[in-house]
Amino acid sequence: MKTLDQYALNDLKLVYLALHAQLPGNPMLMDSDLLQDLQTHLQAQAKAAGVDVSHHAQWATWLNNGVVLKSV
């Protein structure tokens, strides 16, 4: 079994975004150890890339590979 750091970063981002999108319909995911571990891992990667993960727009842009999300 691989550890998180052995997976492609873009794959991890995609899985995180898919899980995160399911939170409204599946609130129990919020307590998932896997989701927490994945978020912690991705935030460490983002910080290493110079992203301020406490700034939601920077974090979201990094997760979406540079695509700036616009609110509707």
C-alpha positions in Angstrom: 0.0 0.0 0.0 1.3 3.5 -0.9 1.5 6.4 1.4 0.0 9.7 0.4 3.3 11.1 -0.6 3.7 8.4 -3.2 0.7 9.4 -5.2 0.7 12.1 -7.9 -0.2 15.5 -6.4 -2.8 16.2 -9.0 -4.5 12.9 -8.3 -4.6 13.8 -4.6 -6.1 17.2 -5.3 -8.8 15.7 -7.5 -9.8 13.1 -4.8 -9.8 15.8 -2.1 -12.0 18.1 -4.2 -14.4 15.3 -5.0 -14.7 14.3 -1.3 -15.0 17.9 -0.2 -17.8 18.5 -2.7 -19.7 15.7 -1.0 -19.7 17.3 2.5 -23.1 19.0 2.2 -24.8 15.7 1.5 -22.5 13.5 3.6 -21.6 15.5 6.8 -20.1 12.4 8.4 -17.2 12.9 5.9 -16.1 15.9 8.0 -15.0 13.4 10.7 -13.2 11.1 8.3 -9.6 10.5 9.2 -8.8 10.0 5.6 -10.2 13.4 4.6 -8.3 15.0 7.5 -5.0 13.3 6.6 -5.4 14.2 2.9 -6.1 17.8 3.8 -3.1 18.0 6.1 -0.9 16.4 3.5 -2.1 18.8 0.7 -1.8 21.8 3.0 1.8 20.9 3.7 2.5 20.6 0.0 0.8 24.0 -0.7 2.7 25.7 2.1 6.0 24.3 0.6 4.9 25.9 -2.7 4.4 29.3 -1.0 0.7 29.2 -0.6 -1.0 30.7 2.4 -3.5 28.0 3.1 -5.3 30.2 5.6 -6.3 32.4 2.7 -9.2 30.5 1.1 -8.7 32.0 -2.4 -5.1 31.0 -2.5 -5.8 27.5 -1.2 -8.7 27.0 -3.7 -6.6 28.3 -6.6 -3.8 26.0 -5.7 -6.1 23.0 -5.4 -7.6 23.8 -8.8 -4.1 24.0 -10.4 -4.1 27.7 -10.8 -7.7 28.1 -12.0 -9.2 31.1 -10.1 -12.7 30.2 -9.0 -15.3 33.0 -9.3 -18.3 33.2 -7.0 -21.7 33.3 -8.6 
